[in-house]
Amino acid sequence: MVNLTVFSTQTEDVLQGDSEEVIAELLALNGSSAGARPKALIGVDKERKNISYGANLLNDGFEPWMVKFPNSLDGKDAGAIEYVYALMAVDAGIDLPEVHLFHSQKGNGYFAV
């Protein structure tokens, strides 16, 4: 299974130019998303306990999600703030897909949709 904190560290290394080993994998997981923050396409089970990665087929019982990692300019609470904004948008009547805040060992969590 996948440790999102390891992914986050790898994205930091790539953004700082420290690692060539993980860049191909991270680009494959990123799909065609754009924006200011690194992202990865993952598979998540319905209990939000197990995560798989890859841009191909998902394991049985897993759903596709996109998880966002902080960039070098974000604070440690960037994921939590985006999560709260998404919940406020839903409360205001805006139709959004399901969102989740995954645990992080380095901050307040990773925002996922």
C-alpha positions in Angstrom: 0.0 0.0 0.0 1.0 3.6 -0.3 2.3 6.1 2.2 1.2 9.6 1.2 3.9 11.2 3.3 6.5 9.4 1.2 4.8 10.7 -1.9 4.8 14.2 -0.5 8.5 14.0 0.3 9.2 12.7 -3.3 7.3 15.6 -4.8 9.3 18.1 -2.7 12.5 16.5 -3.9 11.4 16.8 -7.5 10.3 20.4 -7.1 13.6 21.2 -5.5 15.6 19.4 -8.2 17.0 16.8 -5.7 15.8 13.6 -7.3 15.6 12.2 -10.8 14.6 8.7 -9.7 11.0 9.4 -8.8 10.1 12.0 -11.4 8.8 9.5 -14.0 6.6 7.8 -11.5 5.2 11.0 -10.1 4.5 12.3 -13.6 2.6 9.1 -14.4 0.6 9.4 -11.2 -0.1 13.1 -11.9 -2.2 12.3 -15.0 -3.2 15.5 -16.9 -3.9 17.7 -13.9 -2.6 21.2 -13.7 -2.3 23.8 -11.1 0.1 25.1 -8.4 0.3 21.9 -6.3 1.7 18.5 -7.2 -1.1 15.8 -7.5 -1.3 12.0 -7.8 -4.0 9.7 -9.0 -4.6 7.0 -6.5 -7.0 4.2 -5.7 -8.7 4.3 -2.2 -10.9 1.6 -0.6 -14.3 2.6 0.7 -13.1 2.7 4.3 -10.4 5.2 3.4 -7.8 2.9 5.1 -5.9 1.5 2.1 -4.4 3.3 -0.8 -3.0 1.9 -4.0 -1.3 3.9 -6.8 -0.9 3.7 -10.5 -2.5 5.1 -13.6 -3.9 1.8 -14.8 -6.5 -0.6 -13.3 -7.6 -0.2 -9.7 -7.9 -3.1 -7.3 -11.4 -4.5 -6.6 -13.2 -2.3 -4.0 -11.0 0.7 -4.8 -12.2 4.1 -6.1 -10.2 6.6 -8.1 -9.1 9.7 -6.2 -6.8 12.7 -6.8 -4.7 13.7 -3.8 -2.9 17.0 -3.6 0.4 17.7 -2.0 1.8 21.0 -0.7 4.3 22.9 -2.8 7.3 24.6 -1.3 5.4 27.8 -0.7 2.4 26.3 1.2 2.1 26.1 4.9 1.7 22.7 6.6 -2.0 23.3 6.9 -2.7 23.9 3.1 -4.5 20.5 2.7 -6.7 21.1 5.8 -7.6 24.6 4.6 -8.6 23.4 1.2 -10.6 20.6 2.8 -12.5 23.1 5.0 -13.2 25.3 2.0 -14.6 22.3 0.1 -16.9 21.5 3.1 -18.1 25.1 3.3 -18.8 25.1 -0.5 -21.0 21.9 0.0 -22.8 23.6 2.9 -23.4 26.6 0.7 -25.1 24.3 -1.8 -22.3 23.9 -4.4 -22.2 20.5 -6.0 -18.8 18.9 -5.4 -17.5 15.4 -5.6 -16.8 13.7 -2.3 -13.7 15.1 -0.5 -11.4 13.6 2.1 -8.5 14.8 4.3 -5.9 12.0 4.4 -3.5 11.8 7.4 -0.1 13.3 7.0 3.0 12.8 9.2 4.3 16.2 8.1 1.3 18.5 8.5 -2.5 18.7 8.9 -3.3 16.3 6.1 -3.5 15.8 2.3 -6.7 17.1 0.5 -8.2 14.6 -1.9 -11.2 14.6 -4.3 
